[in-house]
Amino acid sequence: MIEIEDTEVLLSLLIHPYHPKMLELIKWFVNRNGKAVITQGYEKRPYPSVHSVVPVRGIDLRSWIYNYPFNAVDDCNIHWTYDPKIPERKCAILHDSGSGEHIHLQVSEYTVFKGGLR
């Protein structure tokens, strides 16, 4: 089940297309965790960001709906590689960038699903 936080977030999901790998990652994440609440999609920013490129490559999810959000993030990063040439960058991050703790999902052109149950 996917919920969308509010109308503003819904519009941010509809204004631009999302990268096919981002759509695949979201679908995988929801299938693994049973639910997601999207709190941020596309956002125009004065600097390059996965939230502001087209097709969109970043999305934020409410973290407190999961009993152990860090486990969901770890599970994602076990099964997905953001970019094999940049191993320190992850597809899933649990952080607070100023608007509260959330799960940030992101992909690159080189993101790879490493396998396992979908």
N, C-alpha and C positions, 0 to 999 in steps of 0.2 A: 504494500500500500504506500502510495506517495501522497503527501499533503503539501500544500503550498501555503506559506505563512500568511500572505495577504494579497490584495489586488495588485499592489505595486510590484511585488515579487513575480506574480503571474505575468504581468506585462514585460518584466525583464527576461522572462523565459520565452516570450513570443516575438520579441522585437528582432532578434537575429538568429540564424541557424546555429546549432551546436555541433561541435566536431563529432564525427561518427564514433570515435574512441571514447569521447566523453559520455555519449549516450549508452555505449556498451558498458562502461564502468558504472554508471548510475544504476542501470538495470541489474548488473551483477551485485552491486552493493545492497540493493533492496532485496534481491532474492536471498542473499546470505543473511541479512539482518531482519528481514520481515517488514520493515517500514522505513520511511524517511520523511522528514519535514524540510522542504527546501526553503532556506531563508535568504538566499542571494543568488542571482544568476548573472546576467550581463550587467555591467556597470561602466558607464563612460568615466574614464579616469585620465588625468593629465600625464600619466606615465604608463609604459607598457605593463600589461597584467594579463593573466589568463582569463580574468573576468571581462577584459575590454577588447580582446582581439576577436576577429570574426574569421572563421567560425569560432564560437566561444569554447574555451577549453578549461573553464573553472566554475565550480558551483559550491555553495556552502550549505551545510545541513545542521539542523539543531542537534546538539550532542547530548543534552540531558534526557532525551527520550530513551537512551540506551542505558542498561544497568552498568555496563562497563564499556564506555565509548573508546577507551584506549585499546581494548581488545579488538573492537571492530576496525580501528585504524591499523593495528598490527596485522590483522588478518588480510586486509586489503593489500598492504605492502608486501606481504608474503607471496601473494598471487599476482601482483602487478608490478611492473618495473616502469617508472616514469620515462627514463631514457638510459639504456645500457652504458652510454658514454658519460653519464652524469649520475653515478650511483648514489651520491649523497642526497639527491633530490627525490622526493617521494610522491606517490599518487595520492596519499591520504595523510593529512596532518591534523592533529588536535591542537588548536591554539586559540589565543585571544588576540586579535589584531586591533583591539580598541572598541569592539562592539559586543563583547562577551565571548565566552568560550564556545567554539563550534568546530565541526569537522569540515575541513576544506578538502575537496576532491579536485584533482587537476590531471590533465594529460598533455602530452606533447605529440608531435608528429611521429615520434619514435617509441611511444608507449607500447609495451608488450604485455599480453596476458601470459603468465608463465604456466598456467594449467591448474588443474584441480577442479573440484565441483563448481559448477556455475549455478 
